[in-house]
């Protein structure tokens, strides 16, 4: 939300409609001509906590095995896609997508997954 608020503020201080629209597509460091400089917010990615969920070795191994199995199923479905009907292709898509959702659920801590 802060990013959009800064863009709206920057757009309001920018003269000319073309530059007002360019604010949304220009690189973040771009400053429109004639607009006052906005404060630069410092950002250090090392401060942010890393997303690293604690998983047991058993769950990690199960998740890797399931992912490799689903990757193989997706590769097989793509390999033989020209021979499959539309319904069979849709079934393969649902199977792989559902399996990947299962792997994601397997990788979540029990407190979040339940």
N, C-alpha and C positions, 0 to 999 in steps of 0.2 A: 504494500500500500504506500510505503514511503517513496518508492521509485515513481509511482504514478503521480503522487502529490508534487514531487519535484518537477516532473515533466509538465504538469499543468501550470505550476508556478512559472517555470521557464517559458512556457508558451504565452502566458499572460504578459510577461515582460518583453516579449520579442515583437519588434515592429514588422509589419508586412505579413500577409497571409501565406505566402510561399514559405517563408522562414518559420512561421507558426506550425505549419504542417511538417516541415522538415525536422523539427524538434523530435518528432516521434520516430523517424527513420534514420536519423544521423547517428554516428557513433556517440557514445556517452560523453566523451570529452569535448565534442563539438560545441562551440559557443557561437550563437547567432551574432552577426554584426550589429552593433548598436545596443545590444542588451547588456545590462550590468552583470558582472561576474557573480555567480552564486557560490556559496561556500562549498568547498570540496569535503565530502565526508570521508574520513579515513576508513580503509577496509583492510583487515588482515585475516586471510583465510585460516591461519593457524590458530586463531582464537576460537573458532567455531568447534563444537564437539563433533567428533567423527561418528558416523552412523555405523556402529559395530555391535551387533546384537550378540549377547553371550549364548552360544549353542553348545550342547554336548557333542562329543566326538561322534557318537552314534547318529545323532540327528544330522550333523554335517555330512557324514558318509552317505546316509540315506538320501539327503537332498541332492548330493552330487550324482549318485547313481540314478535317481529319478530324472534329473536334468539330462544326463547322457542318454537315457532311454528315450525321453521325449524328443531330444535332438535327433536321434536316429529315426524315430517315427516321423518327424517332420521331413527329414531328408528323404525317407522312403516315399512319403506321400508326394513330395515334389518330383521325385524320380519317375514315378508311375502316374503322375497327374494326367497325362495325355490319354491314358487308358481308363481312367476312372470317370464315372458319371458325375454330374453336378451334385447329386445327393451324397455320393461317396466322398467327394472332395469336401463338402460341407461337414460331413461326419468326422473326417480327419481333422478339419480345422477346429471343430468343437472339442474333439478328444485332446488335441495338443494344447489348446487354450485352457481347457479345464485342468489338464495335468500341470501346466505351468502355474495356475492359480493354487493348485494343491501344494506344489513345491514352495511357493511364496508363503502359504499358511504354515507349512512345515518349518520354515526358517524363522518364524515369529516366536517370541517367547510365549509360554503357555498363558501368561496373564493377559496378553494382548489378543491371542488367537481365540480364547474362549469368550 
